[in-house]
Amino acid sequence: MMSQDHNLTENTSLPKKMQIYTVGGAVRDKLLGENPHDRDFLVTGATVEQMLSLGYEQVGKAFPVFLHPKTHEEYALARTEKKAGVGYTGFVCDFNPEITLEEDLRRRDLTINAIAEDEEGRLYDPYHGIDDLKERVLRHVSPAFAEDPLRVLRVARFAAKFFHLGFRIAPETMELMRCISASGELKYLSPERIFEELNKALCEGNPDIFIIVLRRCEALKQVFPELDALYGVPSPPQWHPEIDSGVHTVMTLRRISLESQDPIVRFAMLCHDLGKACTPTSEWPHHHNHSELGIKPLQEMCSRLRVPKAYSDFAALVVRYHSDMHNVYRGGALGLIRLFEKLDAFRRPERVKPYLLCCKCDFLGRRGFENRPFPRSDYIYALFCLLNTVRAAEFVQAGFKGPAIQEEMRKKRLILCEDFLKTLPKIELDDFANSLPAAAEFRD
């Protein structure tokens, strides 16, 4: 049983009809044996005035939600919803105190989220969510599911969240998601809500499933058209046995999720090949300029979805320079220094490791390449750490001023870089791309 401190003082009691339940994710996660991150509470048999009289603070304008005066957890009045407009905000809500627990649970998205627990630990499961938890099924509660387009993204996110537990989407729920996609309702979702769901999905263990589900229910082309455009775009099969650029993208996202939990890094990986959809079909399956071409669709997507600057800035670096890693030794020491300068690495050293990780996962995110070695990222990071020991103070003390300081720092870095390259294995310096047939193809 979950401890709930609902009473404000020892002498305060709830109105006779008023009942408080724990609902949603907290109950679901408890039944799955996982630690709930947040608790949501549902209140039946109460009015706004009664909640205020007990000291709860009302927040939100769309419907009455209250903060507990001690715990500041959220308590919502039971409600029903009736579709009266377009989009996920086009609902008329009823909060009268006669609304039952079962009526409130019926408006929820999935059966596994429509389970309630009372203060004595008794479970209420009118829509058989416990059975679906056992069967590992994501199933809609009622046909009203189709009235809220945001639920398409939410179900895709839950599929990503619970993929590791073996959950699948019920066929009838997937069909409803396709109907929502075909209805045109997705266009009424706000950019902020779309990115919010994407960001939450990027924080899950299997964010690639989010993209796969959206494509299967035909929503990807509406909410993330730049990503959907990658599907059906071929790459050279000798370097991309999976061939399809959309498939490669989700493979790289899956791979990087094994190595980084940072949603900023995962977002960059998701976007790294956007430029391949811009390659003229006459040039397929080659994509020699896709790094440059990818900047425009990235900017368009980030602008439309109001993506935070930290996400868009790092993604731009990965989109523009991820291909440089495949042939990084061709320019010698000077080429390596220039790459670090393009990354602004000496001023922003925290960028280097995640950038190299994206390059590594771009290489490993190919069918048949998953277990190949990629020591290059470790070599380049070790080199950067060496070059980053060069400090301006040394040259200031030597009497250099202004631009001359940067020139001398660059000269020393070049010397250090040349010496470092002499220590690398010959096969690494030969550049594995050059040692194989059709080396230029690997840049694709």
Stockholm file with secondary structure:
# STOCKHOLM 1.0

chainA/1-444         MMSQDHNLTENTSLPKKMQIYTVGGAVRDKLLGENPHDRDFLVTGATVEQMLSLGYEQVGKAFPVFLHPKTHEEYALARTEKKAGVGYTGFVCDFNPEITLEEDLRRRDLTINAIAEDEEGRLYDPYHGIDDLKERVLRHVSPAFAEDPLRVLRVARFAAKFFHLGFRIAPETMELMRCISASGELKYLSPERIFEELNKALCEGNPDIFIIVLRRCEALKQVFPELDALYGVPSPPQWHPEIDSGVHTVMTLRRISLESQDPIVRFAMLCHDLGKACTPTSEWPHHHNHSELGIKPLQEMCSRLRVPKAYSDFAALVVRYHSDMHNVYRGGALGLIRLFEKLDAFRRPERVKPYLLCCKCDFLGRRGFENRPFPRSDYIYALFCLLNTVRAAEFVQAGFKGPAIQEEMRKKRLILCEDFLKTLPKIELDDFANSLPAAAEFRD
#=GR chainA/1-444 SS CCCCCCCSSTTCCCCTTCEEEEETHHHHHHHTTCCCSCCEEEEESCCHHHHHHTTCEEECSSSCEEECTTTCCEEEECCEEEECSSSTTCEEEECCTTCCHHHHHHTSSBGGGCCEECTTCCEECTTCHHHHHHHTEECBSSGGGGGCTHHHHHHHHHHHHSGGGTCEECHHHHHHHHHHHHHTGGGGSCHHHHHHHHHHHHTSSCHHHHHHHHHHTTCHHHHCHHHHTTTTCBCCTTTCTTCBHHHHHHHHHHHHHTTCCCHHHHHHHHHTTGGGGGSCGGGTTCCTTHHHHTHHHHHHHHHHHTCCHHHHHHHHHHHHHGGGGGGTTTTHHHHHHHHHHHTTTTTCGGGHHHHHHHHHHHHHSSTTTTTCCCTHHHHHHHHHHHHTTCCHHHHHHTTCCTHHHHHHHHHHHHHHHHHHHTTSCHHHHTCTTTTSSSGGGGGC
#=GC SS_cons         CCCCCCCSSTTCCCCTTCEEEEETHHHHHHHTTCCCSCCEEEEESCCHHHHHHTTCEEECSSSCEEECTTTCCEEEECCEEEECSSSTTCEEEECCTTCCHHHHHHTSSBGGGCCEECTTCCEECTTCHHHHHHHTEECBSSGGGGGCTHHHHHHHHHHHHSGGGTCEECHHHHHHHHHHHHHTGGGGSCHHHHHHHHHHHHTSSCHHHHHHHHHHTTCHHHHCHHHHTTTTCBCCTTTCTTCBHHHHHHHHHHHHHTTCCCHHHHHHHHHTTGGGGGSCGGGTTCCTTHHHHTHHHHHHHHHHHTCCHHHHHHHHHHHHHGGGGGGTTTTHHHHHHHHHHHTTTTTCGGGHHHHHHHHHHHHHSSTTTTTCCCTHHHHHHHHHHHHTTCCHHHHHHTTCCTHHHHHHHHHHHHHHHHHHHTTSCHHHHTCTTTTSSSGGGGGC
//
